[in-house]
């Protein structure tokens, strides 16, 4: 490829990134008038969604990765049809991904840590009541803990695992990996959006690829966000006592 051709390809890629990033961020709006309760507005599944953040809790703030994942789900309904699919979201935070997935017809289990659940339940109920075929279930999940007791593999078979911005410089990346591993069965697909900040994000992707196939669906340099699709590399087998799953 000549330098001129390479330049054209790079420019075209940057333009496509800017256009997609613009379309994603356009989903967000703020109240046009002063309101008694602070909220942020979003438009997905042809509906207005109002999200209340809790700025005193890190996990209850909406990050751009959630917008990227929601935009993908909303604009790829044919290929990734969530109607009647069994879906679990990890680190649901403010609940936007859970809400959009529910509006798109999924049976959603929305999970996060105990101190986030109050705000999460409020947002999910506020935006799905009377709008969805299935009422989302909001429940506590601490990564890596009591996974088989909480979500037995024999009875909890998820079509999709959704995650937005769950990988960052926190000390529970191994527990997150174990959670992905437990919940992802042979037919499960993982849709995972992440913002690249520091080295832990890069090293987690490398470790993830040892257990799962990984396909890049979006690369948005302007937002420092990538969206991946993952699926299990080999058939999962029940580990013997004291051993981890392969």
C-alpha positions as semicolon CSV with decimal commas, in nm:
position;residue;x (nm);y (nm);z (nm)
1;X;0,000;0,000;0,000
2;X;0,141;0,338;-0,099
3;X;0,178;0,624;0,147
4;X;-0,103;0,811;-0,030
5;X;-0,340;0,514;-0,004
6;X;-0,247;0,461;0,361
7;X;-0,318;0,827;0,432
8;X;-0,663;0,797;0,271
9;X;-0,742;0,486;0,479
10;X;-0,635;0,657;0,802
11;X;-0,835;0,971;0,727
12;X;-1,142;0,763;0,639
13;X;-1,105;0,567;0,963
14;X;-1,081;0,885;1,169
15;X;-1,387;1,029;0,996
16;X;-1,587;0,713;1,059
17;X;-1,482;0,715;1,425
18;X;-1,584;1,080;1,465
19;X;-1,920;1,021;1,295
20;X;-2,001;0,715;1,509
21;X;-1,888;0,886;1,830
22;X;-2,106;1,185;1,742
23;X;-2,408;0,959;1,682
24;X;-2,355;0,782;2,013
25;X;-2,317;1,097;2,221
26;X;-2,623;1,248;2,050
27;X;-2,830;0,992;2,240
28;X;-2,775;1,200;2,554
29;X;-2,978;1,508;2,644
30;X;-3,040;1,720;2,953
31;X;-3,362;1,875;3,081
32;X;-3,447;2,195;2,897
33;X;-3,595;2,343;3,215
34;X;-3,486;2,349;3,578
35;X;-3,629;2,042;3,750
36;X;-3,668;1,950;4,115
37;X;-3,480;1,622;4,068
38;X;-3,153;1,605;3,875
39;X;-3,152;1,356;3,589
40;X;-2,982;1,290;3,258
41;X;-3,185;1,196;2,951
42;X;-3,111;0,937;2,684
43;X;-3,299;0,814;2,377
44;X;-3,286;0,443;2,296
45;X;-3,536;0,188;2,164
46;X;-3,738;0,488;2,038
47;X;-3,809;0,594;2,396
48;X;-3,691;0,861;2,638
49;X;-3,496;0,728;2,935
50;X;-3,427;0,935;3,246
51;X;-3,132;0,836;3,461
52;X;-3,057;0,960;3,811
53;X;-2,692;0,941;3,909
54;X;-2,558;0,915;4,260
55;X;-2,235;1,112;4,251
56;X;-2,128;1,007;4,600
57;X;-2,099;0,644;4,482
58;X;-1,841;0,571;4,210
59;X;-2,042;0,283;4,064
60;X;-2,361;0,488;4,032
61;X;-2,228;0,731;3,771
62;X;-2,298;0,671;3,403
63;X;-1,984;0,632;3,193
64;X;-1,963;0,667;2,811
65;X;-1,899;0,293;2,762
66;X;-2,262;0,230;2,857
67;X;-2,374;0,465;2,579
68;X;-2,155;0,280;2,329
69;X;-2,299;-0,059;2,425
70;X;-2,658;0,070;2,423
71;X;-2,609;0,232;2,082
72;X;-2,474;-0,095;1,944
73;X;-2,766;-0,298;2,080
74;X;-3,019;-0,047;1,951
75;X;-2,873;-0,024;1,600
76;X;-2,800;-0,396;1,555
77;X;-3,136;-0,543;1,652
78;X;-3,142;-0,784;1,357
79;X;-2,806;-0,948;1,421
80;X;-2,821;-0,923;1,800
81;X;-3,192;-0,971;1,864
82;X;-3,256;-0,955;2,238
83;X;-3,626;-1,046;2,219
84;X;-3,697;-1,325;2,470
85;X;-3,325;-1,369;2,533
86;X;-3,190;-1,438;2,883
87;X;-2,944;-1,160;2,966
88;X;-2,731;-1,070;3,266
89;X;-2,552;-0,739;3,314
90;X;-2,241;-0,715;3,531
91;X;-2,168;-0,390;3,712
92;X;-2,497;-0,236;3,603
93;X;-2,430;0,096;3,779
94;X;-2,707;0,340;3,692
95;X;-2,892;0,074;3,494
96;X;-2,894;0,223;3,143
97;X;-2,778;-0,097;2,969
98;X;-3,027;-0,302;3,170
99;X;-3,308;-0,062;3,080
100;X;-3,227;-0,056;2,708
101;X;-3,193;-0,436;2,694
102;X;-3,529;-0,473;2,868
103;X;-3,694;-0,227;2,629
104;X;-3,553;-0,435;2,342
105;X;-3,737;-0,742;2,475
106;X;-3,481;-0,924;2,690
107;X;-3,529;-1,101;3,022
108;X;-3,264;-0,915;3,219
109;X;-3,089;-0,988;3,546
110;X;-2,917;-0,665;3,655
111;X;-2,633;-0,701;3,905
112;X;-2,403;-0,480;4,109
113;X;-2,268;-0,428;4,461
114;X;-2,506;-0,366;4,755
115;X;-2,434;0,007;4,789
116;X;-2,537;0,065;4,426
117;X;-2,861;-0,133;4,427
118;X;-3,089;0,140;4,566
119;X;-3,022;0,386;4,285
120;X;-3,007;0,104;4,029
121;X;-3,351;-0,028;4,128
122;X;-3,495;0,324;4,119
123;X;-3,374;0,389;3,764
124;X;-3,472;0,046;3,633
125;X;-3,823;0,059;3,778
126;X;-3,877;0,419;3,671
127;X;-3,790;0,347;3,308
128;X;-3,927;-0,005;3,252
129;X;-4,258;-0,010;3,438
130;X;-4,536;-0,069;3,185
131;X;-4,291;-0,060;2,895
132;X;-4,137;-0,407;2,890
133;X;-4,246;-0,761;2,821
134;X;-4,034;-0,884;3,113
135;X;-3,974;-0,705;3,443
136;X;-3,595;-0,681;3,502
137;X;-3,457;-0,848;3,814
138;X;-3,210;-0,636;4,012
139;X;-2,989;-0,833;4,247
140;X;-2,661;-0,818;4,433
141;X;-2,352;-0,980;4,285
142;X;-2,003;-0,956;4,425
143;X;-1,767;-1,082;4,158
144;X;-1,613;-1,418;4,230
145;X;-1,825;-1,492;4,537
146;X;-2,092;-1,764;4,573
147;X;-2,132;-1,786;4,196
148;X;-2,264;-2,141;4,183
149;X;-2,495;-2,079;4,480
150;X;-2,635;-1,756;4,332
151;X;-2,634;-1,858;3,967
152;X;-2,626;-2,239;3,931
153;X;-2,509;-2,328;3,583
154;X;-2,768;-2,604;3,555
155;X;-3,055;-2,354;3,578
156;X;-2,905;-2,016;3,483
157;X;-2,820;-2,027;3,114
158;X;-2,762;-1,679;2,975
159;X;-2,772;-1,595;2,606
160;X;-2,580;-1,273;2,665
161;X;-2,352;-1,128;2,930
162;X;-2,341;-0,749;2,904
163;X;-2,076;-0,533;3,066
164;X;-1,982;-0,167;3,029
165;X;-1,672;-0,016;3,189
166;X;-1,622;-0,294;3,441
167;X;-1,248;-0,314;3,370
168;X;-1,038;-0,040;3,524
169;X;-0,770;-0,008;3,791
170;X;-0,957;-0,189;4,069
171;X;-0,825;-0,487;4,270
172;X;-1,093;-0,736;4,160
173;X;-0,997;-0,815;3,802
174;X;-0,934;-1,184;3,874
175;X;-1,273;-1,211;4,044
176;X;-1,430;-1,045;3,741
177;X;-1,259;-1,297;3,513
178;X;-1,389;-1,585;3,726
179;X;-1,738;-1,436;3,706
180;X;-1,724;-1,416;3,326
181;X;-1,596;-1,774;3,323
182;X;-1,876;-1,907;3,544
183;X;-2,162;-1,728;3,372
184;X;-2,045;-1,787;3,014
185;X;-2,167;-2,121;2,889
186;X;-2,094;-2,275;2,550
187;X;-2,369;-2,080;2,370
188;X;-2,330;-1,752;2,563
189;X;-2,207;-1,435;2,398
190;X;-2,032;-1,158;2,591
191;X;-2,081;-0,798;2,475
192;X;-1,834;-0,584;2,662
193;X;-1,750;-0,215;2,621
194;X;-1,444;-0,077;2,792
195;X;-1,255;0,247;2,812
196;X;-0,879;0,216;2,794
197;X;-0,706;0,423;3,060
198;X;-0,405;0,243;3,209
199;X;-0,211;-0,082;3,168
200;X;-0,455;-0,301;3,371
201;X;-0,707;-0,270;3,087
202;X;-0,458;-0,398;2,829
203;X;-0,336;-0,686;3,046
204;X;-0,695;-0,790;3,126
205;X;-0,774;-0,818;2,755
206;X;-0,470;-1,041;2,709
207;X;-0,576;-1,267;2,996
208;X;-0,935;-1,270;2,870
209;X;-0,816;-1,403;2,534
210;X;-0,666;-1,710;2,701
211;X;-1,018;-1,828;2,793
212;X;-1,236;-1,663;2,531
213;X;-1,242;-1,579;2,163
214;X;-1,255;-1,203;2,116
215;X;-1,390;-0,998;1,826
216;X;-1,360;-0,620;1,810
217;X;-1,695;-0,467;1,710
218;X;-1,622;-0,097;1,763
219;X;-1,298;0,094;1,798
220;X;-1,357;0,457;1,898
221;X;-1,021;0,630;1,956
222;X;-1,193;0,965;2,012
223;X;-1,365;0,815;2,317
224;X;-1,081;0,571;2,408
225;X;-1,347;0,297;2,402
226;X;-1,362;-0,041;2,235
227;X;-1,657;-0,279;2,214
228;X;-1,590;-0,652;2,206
229;X;-1,782;-0,971;2,148
230;X;-1,651;-1,272;2,337
231;X;-1,738;-1,640;2,350
232;X;-1,591;-1,947;2,515
233;X;-1,290;-2,110;2,351
234;X;-1,355;-2,460;2,472
235;X;-1,636;-2,656;2,627
236;X;-1,680;-2,574;2,995
237;X;-1,648;-2,863;3,240
238;X;-1,737;-2,862;3,607
239;X;-1,413;-2,811;3,803
240;X;-1,320;-3,060;4,071
241;X;-1,312;-2,940;4,430
242;X;-1,054;-2,667;4,485
243;X;-0,987;-2,621;4,114
244;X;-1,085;-2,334;3,887
245;X;-1,269;-2,376;3,559
246;X;-1,054;-2,406;3,253
